[in-house]
């Protein structure tokens, strides 16, 4: 079942506002993590990948960036604990150090997101969510 979110609904407004906020967030270094999970993806595969990335993060030269990335990965792993599968439209998870505090954002898109990705950068990857804000049907 696909839920079509009305452009005037409260949920659509909240979704749009959250995407706009995530787009403005900037990190000190490459310490902001963006994760997209497709509806049919196994969460255990992503947790295994995150554990590998945690080990890789120990090679980051900057002590502050290393600490922030590892803290963000810990927070995401803790959130995913006990989750067997993503929601029916998938999920987008954003975590990182914002104003010296590790913050976690979970976004359930209004339409299915058919991609699975992990990215660690100085900005959040919100392009797939912005694409969902574009009109799907154009009348002219």
Long-range contacts (C-beta under 8 A, 24 or more apart in sequence): 1-88, 2-89, 2-111, 2-112, 3-89, 3-110, 4-110, 4-111, 5-110, 5-111, 11-110, 12-110, 15-107, 15-109, 15-110, 15-129, 15-133, 16-133, 18-105, 18-107, 19-107, 19-126, 19-129, 19-130, 19-133, 22-94, 22-105, 22-107, 22-124, 22-126, 22-129, 23-123, 23-124, 23-126, 23-130, 25-96, 25-98, 25-123, 25-124, 26-122, 26-123, 27-68, 27-96, 27-97, 27-98, 27-121, 27-122, 27-123, 28-64, 28-65, 28-68, 28-97, 28-122, 29-62, 29-64, 29-65, 29-68, 29-122, 30-65, 30-69, 30-120, 30-121, 30-122, 31-65, 31-68, 31-69, 31-72, 31-96, 31-97, 31-120, 31-122, 32-72, 32-94, 32-95, 32-96, 32-97, 32-120, 32-121, 32-122, 32-123, 32-124, 33-69, 33-72, 33-73, 33-76, 33-93, 33-94, 33-95, 33-96, 33-118, 33-119, 33-120, 34-92, 34-93, 34-94, 34-117, 34-118, 34-119, 34-120, 34-121, 34-124, 34-125, 34-126, 35-76, 35-92, 35-93, 35-94, 35-117, 35-118, 35-119, 36-90, 36-91, 36-92, 36-93, 36-113, 36-115, 36-116, 36-117, 36-125, 36-128, 37-86, 37-90, 37-91, 37-92, 37-93, 37-116, 38-86, 38-90, 38-112, 38-113, 38-114, 38-115, 38-116, 39-85, 39-86, 39-87, 39-88, 39-89, 39-90, 39-112, 39-113, 39-114, 40-85, 41-85, 41-86, 41-90, 41-116, 42-85, 43-80, 43-83, 43-84, 43-85, 43-86, 46-80, 46-116, 46-118, 47-77, 47-80, 49-118, 50-76, 50-77, 50-80, 50-118, 51-77, 53-118, 53-120, 68-96, 68-97, 68-102, 69-120, 71-97, 71-102, 72-96, 72-97, 72-102, 72-104, 75-102, 75-104, 76-104, 79-104, 79-106, 88-112, 89-113, 90-114, 92-128, 92-129, 94-124, 96-124
